[in-house]
């Protein structure tokens, strides 16, 4: 029997404190391959934008690195859905 891998495309993942990033981390921890995306690599500014120190969060790149460091599979795309 062939292993079936699930893949999820998750939008709105550019912000560290966003629902998209949290969803991506959760799904990846459950073995789902995640494709994370946002309109800008570091997310679009809105009312939930955190004031953060430079260098701590680089958006989609940081998220995919953290998922991979935890043993998950992830890739990122910048685009407007």
Backbone as CSV, one residue per row, in Angstrom:
resi,resn,N_x,N_y,N_z,CA_x,CA_y,CA_z,C_x,C_y,C_z
1,UNK,0.844,-1.183,0.000,0.000,0.000,0.000,0.892,1.251,0.000
2,UNK,0.542,2.236,-0.775,1.285,3.481,-0.862,0.831,4.439,0.229
3,UNK,1.814,5.073,0.882,1.460,6.095,1.863,0.888,7.306,1.150
4,UNK,-0.216,7.778,1.626,-0.834,8.975,1.065,-0.422,10.150,1.928
5,UNK,0.186,11.150,1.300,0.591,12.352,2.018,-0.441,13.436,1.783
6,UNK,-0.807,14.110,2.842,-1.737,15.233,2.732,-0.938,16.523,2.588
7,UNK,-1.479,17.437,1.786,-0.864,18.744,1.576,-1.915,19.805,1.827
8,UNK,-1.537,20.844,2.567,-2.456,21.951,2.830,-1.834,23.254,2.348
9,UNK,-2.606,24.044,1.614,-2.220,25.396,1.217,-2.882,26.337,2.208
10,UNK,-2.062,27.076,2.948,-2.591,27.929,4.016,-2.220,29.374,3.715
11,UNK,-3.224,30.232,3.662,-3.000,31.647,3.368,-2.861,32.437,4.665
12,UNK,-2.309,33.634,4.549,-2.206,34.527,5.704,-1.197,34.062,6.740
13,UNK,-0.051,33.562,6.290,0.942,32.979,7.204,2.134,33.884,7.494
14,UNK,2.135,35.110,7.011,3.312,35.970,7.142,3.572,36.524,8.522
15,UNK,2.572,36.560,9.374,2.741,37.127,10.708,2.926,36.027,11.754
16,UNK,3.813,36.278,12.664,4.137,35.306,13.719,2.937,34.995,14.596
17,UNK,2.091,35.991,14.852,0.958,35.817,15.764,-0.363,35.566,15.039
18,UNK,-0.309,35.203,13.763,-1.533,35.048,12.989,-2.117,33.644,13.020
19,UNK,-3.374,33.567,12.634,-4.077,32.292,12.567,-3.439,31.384,11.517
20,UNK,-2.995,31.959,10.405,-2.387,31.157,9.346,-1.137,30.439,9.826
21,UNK,-0.236,31.152,10.505,1.000,30.547,11.009,0.692,29.471,12.049
22,UNK,-0.260,29.748,12.922,-0.639,28.761,13.950,-1.225,27.506,13.313
23,UNK,-2.055,27.691,12.299,-2.651,26.557,11.592,-1.574,25.739,10.890
24,UNK,-0.637,26.407,10.240,0.440,25.714,9.533,1.274,24.875,10.500
25,UNK,1.621,25.446,11.641,2.424,24.705,12.620,1.663,23.498,13.152
26,UNK,0.396,23.678,13.416,-0.415,22.575,13.938,-0.544,21.439,12.919
27,UNK,-0.885,21.785,11.677,-1.029,20.758,10.650,0.294,20.041,10.386
28,UNK,1.384,20.799,10.335,2.700,20.191,10.105,3.050,19.228,11.236
29,UNK,2.678,19.574,12.460,2.960,18.689,13.596,2.180,17.386,13.506
30,UNK,1.118,17.387,12.700,0.293,16.196,12.506,0.676,15.443,11.225
31,UNK,1.780,15.853,10.586,2.281,15.142,9.415,1.817,15.650,8.069
32,UNK,1.083,16.743,8.061,0.624,17.331,6.796,1.759,18.175,6.208
33,UNK,1.992,18.043,4.906,2.939,18.921,4.220,2.232,20.255,4.028
34,UNK,2.856,21.347,4.458,2.191,22.643,4.370,2.881,23.551,3.359
35,UNK,2.060,24.267,2.609,2.513,25.324,1.710,1.945,26.603,2.299
36,UNK,2.846,27.449,2.814,2.406,28.675,3.486,2.534,29.849,2.535
37,UNK,1.571,30.758,2.594,1.573,31.877,1.661,1.015,33.143,2.324
38,UNK,1.362,34.268,1.744,0.815,35.565,2.150,1.057,36.537,1.002
39,UNK,0.432,37.700,1.056,0.612,38.698,-0.003,1.987,39.350,0.074
40,UNK,2.630,39.280,1.218,3.992,39.765,1.419,4.697,38.767,2.325
41,UNK,5.978,38.588,2.128,6.705,37.567,2.895,6.558,37.748,4.403
42,UNK,6.485,38.994,4.871,6.333,39.254,6.302,4.894,39.586,6.669
43,UNK,3.958,39.314,5.782,2.542,39.573,6.050,2.167,41.016,5.793
44,UNK,0.893,41.227,5.609,0.365,42.574,5.390,0.075,43.223,6.735
45,UNK,0.424,44.487,6.877,0.157,45.192,8.135,-1.340,45.336,8.360
46,UNK,-1.744,45.121,9.599,-3.128,45.342,10.009,-3.148,45.642,11.504
47,UNK,-4.310,45.651,12.121,-4.424,45.982,13.540,-3.730,44.982,14.454
48,UNK,-3.471,43.764,13.974,-2.832,42.742,14.792,-1.319,42.666,14.601
49,UNK,-0.743,43.616,13.893,0.689,43.605,13.665,1.422,43.860,14.982
50,UNK,2.331,42.945,15.313,3.128,43.091,16.520,4.286,44.049,16.291
51,UNK,4.653,44.780,17.321,5.897,45.529,17.284,6.976,44.510,17.662
52,UNK,7.858,44.171,16.739,8.856,43.156,17.023,10.259,43.680,16.730
53,UNK,11.211,43.043,17.394,12.599,43.424,17.198,13.067,42.953,15.829
54,UNK,13.892,43.749,15.200,14.422,43.384,13.881,15.213,42.087,13.986
55,UNK,14.985,41.205,13.018,15.752,39.976,12.966,15.099,38.770,13.597
56,UNK,14.103,38.958,14.462,13.472,37.814,15.118,12.519,37.061,14.205
57,UNK,11.780,37.763,13.402,10.764,37.137,12.548,10.926,37.666,11.140
58,UNK,11.173,36.767,10.203,11.338,37.153,8.810,10.191,36.619,7.955
59,UNK,9.047,36.417,8.582,7.861,36.016,7.846,7.870,34.564,7.417
60,UNK,7.503,34.341,6.161,7.339,32.987,5.639,8.609,32.153,5.761
61,UNK,9.770,32.766,5.558,11.026,32.023,5.666,11.244,31.499,7.084
62,UNK,10.968,32.328,8.069,11.111,31.896,9.457,10.127,30.788,9.785
63,UNK,8.905,30.935,9.321,7.887,29.921,9.588,8.278,28.575,8.984
64,UNK,8.688,28.563,7.725,9.068,27.283,7.113,10.279,26.682,7.820
65,UNK,11.231,27.502,8.227,12.392,26.998,8.966,11.986,26.372,10.292
66,UNK,11.099,27.015,11.010,10.653,26.475,12.300,9.898,25.161,12.127
67,UNK,9.083,25.080,11.100,8.347,23.836,10.840,9.327,22.716,10.493
68,UNK,10.291,23.010,9.626,11.271,22.003,9.238,12.160,21.604,10.417
69,UNK,12.532,22.566,11.255,13.341,22.269,12.443,12.607,21.345,13.404
70,UNK,11.284,21.422,13.387,10.464,20.567,14.254,10.155,19.219,13.593
71,UNK,10.703,18.986,12.392,10.515,17.706,11.720,9.426,17.676,10.671
72,UNK,8.805,18.821,10.385,7.742,18.880,9.384,8.268,19.215,8.004
73,UNK,7.362,19.212,7.034,7.698,19.586,5.660,6.905,20.832,5.305
74,UNK,7.621,21.845,4.760,6.961,23.104,4.425,7.664,23.778,3.260
75,UNK,6.905,24.553,2.532,7.457,25.444,1.515,6.629,26.724,1.527
76,UNK,7.181,27.799,1.008,6.472,29.070,1.037,6.322,29.657,-0.359
77,UNK,5.254,30.423,-0.523,4.962,31.146,-1.753,4.422,32.524,-1.388
78,UNK,4.852,33.531,-2.110,4.284,34.864,-1.923,3.298,35.088,-3.052
79,UNK,2.071,35.468,-2.700,1.065,35.713,-3.704,-0.250,36.118,-3.101
80,UNK,-1.113,36.626,-3.928,-2.439,37.076,-3.491,-3.476,36.065,-3.970
81,UNK,-4.191,35.509,-3.053,-5.202,34.498,-3.387,-6.579,35.128,-3.373
